[in-house]
Amino acid sequence: MTRKIRLGAFLPGGGQHIAAWRHPDQPADGATSFEFHKQLALTAERGLFDAYFLADGLAIGFGGAREGGNARVAGFEPVTLFSALAPLTTHLGFIATSSTTYEEPYTTARKFASLDLISGGRAGWNVVTTTGDPTAQNFNRDTQLPHAERYRRAAEHVDVVKKLWDSFEDDTFIRDKQTGVFFDPAKLHDTDHRGEHFKVRGPLNISRSPQGHPVIVQAGQSDDGRGLAAATAEVIFTAHQHIETAQEFYRDIKARARGLGRNPDHILVMPGVSPFVGRTEAEAREKYERLTSLIVEEDGIGLLNGLTGGTLDLRGYDLDGPLPPAPPTEGMKSRQALIRQIADENNFTIRQLYQWIASARGHYTIVGTAGQIADTLQEWFENEAADGFNILPPWFPTALDDFVELVIPELQRRGLFRTAYEGKTLRENLGLPVPVNRWTAARSAVQAAE
């Protein structure tokens, strides 16, 4: 089969850009409007996107602007929202964020197994190690866990969740009304996990779905994050400003995976891209400048305060001066480094920096025609920088409509993107294998040895 670009749609109802809610096209209450999220999901499915993705936080953050501005100060819990959207769609996957830092593996395994069954095998779990002291203070702590400890906990958390997802073998349920036999007890298995962070007996009280496990997604870029992703992830979201750094990340992840005995083709690297699409370059530039002009100063400062790790308060600094050094953080180390890189490479002032990252928080922003945007995606896809992309339309619904109506047909014309869904499950559409139940595999190995 010819390799195709995979596409995720990152669609927070409040918009990606921190000023999106002020745009005339964007509903001001989009973050908490179910009908608006329904519209976005149906548009994404019309565009043949692989999945609808949502990030999530467990605190408001720094001035309400850490993850996209004041319009996203309140919003839906993603798994709950996706459970409502799944029956309204037929092929679109749903990738929800859930924290390994503040959730127990049993709860995580249960809710994603439920979403996977409700959607007919279209669920994905975005594994995150949650940062920030404001979040810690919502969960019985004063300060966030150290970076390395968060990742050790995350690795064990994922391991336990996968064990729980294998509690039931695929053919456990007999449900014979005549004999009264509902399931085969020999094919239901305890987890019996005892580790550094978790003690979980199991089994999970939800059966396996049509795709075996929900797809595991991860987005860490630090060395610890890369290690976790190479060992556990099937899709990796990442942020890069240049094809060269994207290629380094791509090749490193594939090499690490190969070294761990994994098939690197079963790990899809998908950088984030925020497209301003115009029928002409001038029209695209006008869209960018119009949205930029709507940024509230305090939102821009709040965004930078958050993305620099919460250790630097920019209030009181000259916004037309340079970004001052930020103290080290136990938070998003890789994102803090990326923001510093963007500021230094472009010689941006504080104001210019928040204007540039306002739509994508460090992900790659492209302003141009459908052809120009397709050129960039094709270059990265064909030169070991990406297996696909996580698309971050700056505001809704117009920027998503622009991508679906202008960029998708251009990618299809070039033979780079599907013209119909390949299957029913998220794994089928991503070209990922169904995990074999570990208990079934062990039994098969014994039988083969005999």
Secondary structure, DSSP 8 states (H G I E B T S, - for coil): -----EEEEE--TT-SSTTGGGSTTS-TTGGG-HHHHHHHHHHHHHTT-SEEEE---SS--STT-TTS-GGGSS---HHHHHHHHGGG-SS-EEEEEEETTTS-HHHHHHHHHHHHHHTTS-EEEEEE----HHHHTTTT-SS---HHHHHHHHHHHHHHHHHHHTSB-TT-EEEETTTTEEE-GGGB----EE-SS-EE----SS--BTTBS-EEEE---SHHHHHHHHHH-SEEEE--SSHHHHHHHHHHHHHHHHHTT--GGGSEEEEEEEEEEESSHHHHHHHHHHHHTT--HHHHHHHHHHHTTT----TTS-TTSB-------SS-HHHHHHHHHHHHHHT-BHHHHHHHHTTTTTSEEEEEEHHHHHHHHHHHHHTTS-SEEEE--SSTTHHHHHIIIIIHHHHHHTT-S-SS-S-SSHHHHHT------HHHHHHHHHHHH-
